[in-house]
Amino acid sequence: MMILSARELCATLLDTVADRSVLIGYSRLGYRLRHRSWAPGPPPGALAGRTALVTGASSGLGQATAEGLARLGARVILLVRNEERGLRAREEIRRAVPESEVDVELCDIADLSAVDGCAARLTTRHPVLDVMVHNAGVLPAQRSESAQGHELTLATHVLGPLRLTERLRPALAGSRDARVLWMSSGGMYTQPITEDLEFRESRYRGAVAYSRTKRLQVAFAGLLARRYAPDGIGVHSLHPGWADTPGVADSLPGFHRVIGPLLRTPAEGADTAVWLAATSPAPESGRFWHDRRQRPTHYLPGQHDDPARLQRVWARCAHTAGLDDR
Ligand SMILES: NC(=O)c1ccc[n+]([C@@H]2O[C@H](COP(=O)([O-])OP(=O)(O)OC[C@H]3O[C@@H](n4cnc5c(N)ncnc54)[C@H](OP(=O)(O)O)[C@@H]3O)[C@@H](O)[C@H]2O)c1
């Protein structure tokens, strides 16, 4: 059994109270309260010689994560859907980290055939991949569909990332310590797993669609941890708290206005992703993290994902994403 000192116990209690209060834990207050008690993070050069892919890296948390990984010495691939925004992000990262090696790869992660093309190009250029961060995110106010006719938040947060991971599995398996990260959201606590994945039977609400797919990311990370364990690939999910990004300003303007001064910087929001990618020893696979600490996947005692429903939903998503065809 681990014995905690009085100081560690106090820090753990404060951390947990902040987490359950949501406002303190998720805002910049939580970050500032906690980061003082953290052990030293990964040293400079911790990711030297490693290759990291970050989706949705043209702004906000994705760009900040890519910059954080580059600071630790990783060669970084920015997966973006808009070339101009991708090149701008690359310039900003290179300015902040002058010695960094940063590539831009075009791909609409919600489009399954674009994902196939992207995976083929990446495999040729980067036969070994060490870190993959599934960060791209959307919160559309109206129901919309991807190129293959799937509801867009499901396609962006779940189907496309599942397919990309599977297609790049050989490259990840070539790493001696591969880590796949899923940038979920604290919003996932508000929604259970449901079977109307595409909002074909129930009324679409953007925040509900967003939170359901963020819940799926966390639940699937647990399943993927087992699927990829034989290849030594670790899978981790996390939430960043509330950070000031273009996504929050555009999709949640009321929230952004009210909570604005309490929002984290993008770098603070990205901190746990960068830490999970680089910390040593590797964190336990399949867990959910926030502010460098493992978090519960449900807040209320006795709550859990219905295992039979999770299996059915997994089977449908895996089939749609093409995971069972190879
Ligand atoms: N900020 C927060 O407080 C917060 C809280 C909880 C969770 N998160 C999660 O953190 C992640 C990043 O969010 P953010 O706040 O940084 O928002 P953001 O600034 O809007 O960034 C989202 C990124 O995803 C990209 N993207 C969206 N759809 C894509 C697609 N189909 N293909 C490729 N790229 C795509 C966007 O590209 P474009 O530039 O082309 O639009 C953008 O670069 C999201 O998964 C979000 O759910 C954020």
The ligand as an SDF file (V2000), in Angstrom:
LIG
                    3D

 48 52  0  0  0  0  0  0  0  0999 V2000
  -10.7530   24.5050  -25.0750 N   0  0  0  0  0  0  0  0  0  0  0  0
  -11.3600   23.8330  -24.0990 C   0  0  0  0  0  0  0  0  0  0  0  0
  -11.6790   24.3860  -23.0380 O   0  0  0  0  0  0  0  0  0  0  0  0
  -11.6590   22.3720  -24.2620 C   0  0  0  0  0  0  0  0  0  0  0  0
  -12.2920   21.7260  -23.2050 C   0  0  0  0  0  0  0  0  0  0  0  0
  -12.5460   20.3750  -23.3080 C   0  0  0  0  0  0  0  0  0  0  0  0
  -12.1310   19.6760  -24.4340 C   0  0  0  0  0  0  0  0  0  0  0  0
  -11.5280   20.3290  -25.4480 N   0  0  0  0  0  0  0  0  0  0  0  0
  -11.1420   19.5380  -26.6290 C   0  0  0  0  0  0  0  0  0  0  0  0
   -9.8780   19.9370  -27.0800 O   0  0  0  0  0  0  0  0  0  0  0  0
   -9.7680   19.7550  -28.4930 C   0  0  0  0  0  0  0  0  0  0  0  0
   -9.2600   21.0350  -29.1330 C   0  0  0  0  0  0  0  0  0  0  0  0
  -10.2090   22.0410  -28.9160 O   0  0  0  0  0  0  0  0  0  0  0  0
   -9.8680   23.5920  -28.9290 P   0  0  0  0  0  0  0  0  0  0  0  0
  -10.5730   24.1790  -27.7880 O   0  0  0  0  0  0  0  0  0  0  0  0
   -8.4170   23.7990  -29.1010 O   0  0  0  0  0  0  0  0  0  0  0  0
  -10.6920   24.0330  -30.2300 O   0  0  0  0  0  0  0  0  0  0  0  0
  -10.2380   24.6890  -31.6230 P   0  0  0  0  0  0  0  0  0  0  0  0
   -9.3840   25.8610  -31.3790 O   0  0  0  0  0  0  0  0  0  0  0  0
  -11.5030   24.8710  -32.3930 O   0  0  0  0  0  0  0  0  0  0  0  0
   -9.3970   23.5430  -32.2760 O   0  0  0  0  0  0  0  0  0  0  0  0
   -9.9970   22.4450  -32.8940 C   0  0  0  0  0  0  0  0  0  0  0  0
   -9.1030   22.0010  -34.0000 C   0  0  0  0  0  0  0  0  0  0  0  0
   -9.6800   20.8450  -34.6110 O   0  0  0  0  0  0  0  0  0  0  0  0
   -9.5800   21.0190  -36.0140 C   0  0  0  0  0  0  0  0  0  0  0  0
  -10.5690   20.2180  -36.7120 N   0  0  0  0  0  0  0  0  0  0  0  0
  -11.9080   20.2200  -36.5570 C   0  0  0  0  0  0  0  0  0  0  0  0
  -12.4740   19.3570  -37.4070 N   0  0  0  0  0  0  0  0  0  0  0  0
  -11.4750   18.7770  -38.1010 C   0  0  0  0  0  0  0  0  0  0  0  0
  -11.4260   17.8160  -39.1290 C   0  0  0  0  0  0  0  0  0  0  0  0
  -12.5390   17.2550  -39.5980 N   0  0  0  0  0  0  0  0  0  0  0  0
  -10.2320   17.4510  -39.6220 N   0  0  0  0  0  0  0  0  0  0  0  0
   -9.0910   18.0050  -39.1480 C   0  0  0  0  0  0  0  0  0  0  0  0
   -9.0700   18.9410  -38.1920 N   0  0  0  0  0  0  0  0  0  0  0  0
  -10.2520   19.3240  -37.6680 C   0  0  0  0  0  0  0  0  0  0  0  0
   -9.7770   22.5020  -36.2250 C   0  0  0  0  0  0  0  0  0  0  0  0
   -9.3290   22.8620  -37.5070 O   0  0  0  0  0  0  0  0  0  0  0  0
   -9.7440   24.2420  -38.2330 P   0  0  0  0  0  0  0  0  0  0  0  0
   -8.7010   25.2310  -37.7970 O   0  0  0  0  0  0  0  0  0  0  0  0
   -9.6650   23.9010  -39.6720 O   0  0  0  0  0  0  0  0  0  0  0  0
  -11.1240   24.5660  -37.7650 O   0  0  0  0  0  0  0  0  0  0  0  0
   -8.9340   23.0500  -35.0940 C   0  0  0  0  0  0  0  0  0  0  0  0
   -7.5710   23.0830  -35.4460 O   0  0  0  0  0  0  0  0  0  0  0  0
  -11.1500   19.3400  -28.9820 C   0  0  0  0  0  0  0  0  0  0  0  0
  -11.2100   17.9440  -29.1510 O   0  0  0  0  0  0  0  0  0  0  0  0
  -12.0610   19.7570  -27.8330 C   0  0  0  0  0  0  0  0  0  0  0  0
  -13.2050   18.9430  -27.7400 O   0  0  0  0  0  0  0  0  0  0  0  0
  -11.2970   21.6710  -25.4050 C   0  0  0  0  0  0  0  0  0  0  0  0
  1  2  1  0
  2  3  2  0
  2  4  1  0
  4  5  1  0
  4 48  2  0
  5  6  2  0
  6  7  1  0
  7  8  2  0
  8  9  1  0
  8 48  1  0
  9 10  1  0
  9 46  1  0
 10 11  1  0
 11 12  1  0
 11 44  1  0
 12 13  1  0
 13 14  1  0
 14 15  2  0
 14 16  1  0
 14 17  1  0
 17 18  1  0
 18 19  2  0
 18 20  1  0
 18 21  1  0
 21 22  1  0
 22 23  1  0
 23 24  1  0
 23 42  1  0
 24 25  1  0
 25 26  1  0
 25 36  1  0
 26 27  1  0
 26 35  1  0
 27 28  2  0
 28 29  1  0
 29 30  1  0
 29 35  2  0
 30 31  1  0
 30 32  2  0
 32 33  1  0
 33 34  2  0
 34 35  1  0
 36 37  1  0
 36 42  1  0
 37 38  1  0
 38 39  2  0
 38 40  1  0
 38 41  1  0
 42 43  1  0
 44 45  1  0
 44 46  1  0
 46 47  1  0
M  CHG  2   8   1  16  -1
M  END
$$$$
